[in-house]
Amino acid sequence: MDNQQENAEALSHWLGGFLDGEGSFYTKRGRSGYTQVNGERHQYVHYQPGITVVNTHIPTLRIVEAALDHLGLPYHVEWRKPQRANQQISWGITIRGWKRCLHAAQALLPYLRTKREQCENMLELCHNRLQTPLQGPKGLVPYTSRQMELIMSLRGRSSASRRSDSSETER
């Protein structure tokens, strides 16, 4: 292994440690509404997976960007203005969407320790969801009970405490 490969591997391990401490694997409840399926009105709810890290140290942002670039992962950088006088400007890097989060979870998993379970849940959820065939006139796909368990685990809620937003189309 040459020096460049060693540096790239070290950078990936550094990113894993940084995400273990500062990162978040989550699902966000998105839009909801009603649709007609076989003449019946059904409620639907969409969830969106995401991976994010927020910090105020700008040199750290550059290292995170370099590590994500090395892993070939797409991301979005957002700058956050201070809301109060005692706050600093901060940045956030986010990866969103089923395919992007699937690829990110696959790439990051070997380098995580404390967030490993969250990453495994994200990986299983995204893989499972992308394998589910589309149904209905709008291509709505009801979430399976296992998908809902994973969604709730990434929302920081157990499946027992979930509300009526438990499926995309409720019958």
N, C-alpha and C positions, 0 to 999 in steps of 0.2 A: 504494500500500500504506500503510495507516494504522499508527500507532504500536503498536496492539495486535497486528496481524498481524506486524509486524516483531519484536516481543518474542516471540511464539509461535514464529516461525521461528528466532530466535536460541536459544530454549530447546531446540528440537529438535536444532539443531546442537550445543549444549552437551551434551545427552544422548548424542548419537552419539560425541562425543569422550570422554565419561566411560566409556561402554561399551567403546570401543576400548581404554582403559587398564585398566579394572576388571571388565568384563563377561565372561561366558562363554556360549557357545552349545554345547550338549552333548546327548548321548543317554544315557539311563540304562537299564541292563538291569533289567527288572522281573521279574515272576513268570514261572515256567516250570513245566512239568509235562508230562503225557501225555494224549492223547485218542485215541479210536477214530475212524478214518476208513476207510470201506469195509471194516470188520472188521479193520483193521490198526492196531497201536499206533504212534503218532507222537509225538515230542517237540515241544513248542512253547516258544518264548521270546518275550516281549514286550519292546519297547523303548519308552521314553517320551522325547519331546523336551523340552528346557527351555532357558530363557534366564534367567540369574541375575547379580546383582551384589551384592557384600558390601562393607561398609565400617563404620567406627566413628564417623564424623562425622555427627551427627544432623541438623544443618542441610542437609547434602547429601542426606539421605534425603528431606527435604521438597521439595527441588528435583526430585529424580528422580520422586517421586510426582506433582508438578505437571506434569512433562513427559509422563509416561505417561498421566495424565488428559487432557491436551490432545490427545494422539494417539488417545484413546479405547481404550486397551489395558487389559484386566483384569490384575491382578497380586495377589500375596500377599506380605505383609510378615511376616517372622519375626525375632524378637529372640533373640539368642544370648547366653547368660550366660557370663561368663569361667570357664574351667576351671582357670586358675592365677592366682596373685596378680599376676603381671606383665602380664596380659591385660586388655583393656577390653571392656565390653559392645559388641556389634556388631549390626548389622541386615543382613538379606538380603531382596532383592526377587526373586521368582521368577515366571516365566510358564511354565506347563506344559501339555502336551496338544497334539495334532495341529492342531486348529483355532485355538487361541489362539496357538501358535507360528507358524502360517502367517500370521495377521493381523499379529502383531508383527514378523515378518521383513519383510513387505511394507512396513510403516510405517517401520521403522528403517533399511532398506537405503540409502536416499538420504543418510543422515547418517553412515554408517560409512566408515572408511578401512582401518585395520589389521585389523579383524574382518569386513571386507566378504566375504571368501571363505567364512568360517564361516557368515555370515548367508545368503549365496547357497546354500550347501549345505543349510542348514536349510530355506530356502524351497523348494528343489527337492524335498527329501525329504518335507516335509509335503504339498506339492501332489501329488506322485506317490502317496504313501500314501493320501491321501484320495480319489484317483481309482480306487484298486484295489477291485474288487467283492468283497464278503464271500463266503467259501466254507466248506463243511463244516458239521457240526452245531452247532458253537459259534461260527460266524462267523469262524473263524480264517483268516487270509490269510497265506500264505507270503511272506516278503520276497523281492523280486527281487534279482538280483545287483547291480544299480545301487543299489537301496535299501540293501543291506548295505555297499556302498562308502561311501555317504554317512553311514550310521550309524557305521561305523568311523572315518571322518574326523572326525566330531564327538565320538568317544570318544578321539581322540588316538592312534588305532592305524591302521596301514595295513591294507588288505584282505588283504594277504599274511600278516599276523601274526595274523589272527583265529583263534579256537579253533573248536570244534565248535558254538558258539552262532550259527552263520551263518544259520540260517533259523528261522522261527517253527514250521514243521512240517517236520521232516526225514524224508526217505523212504529 
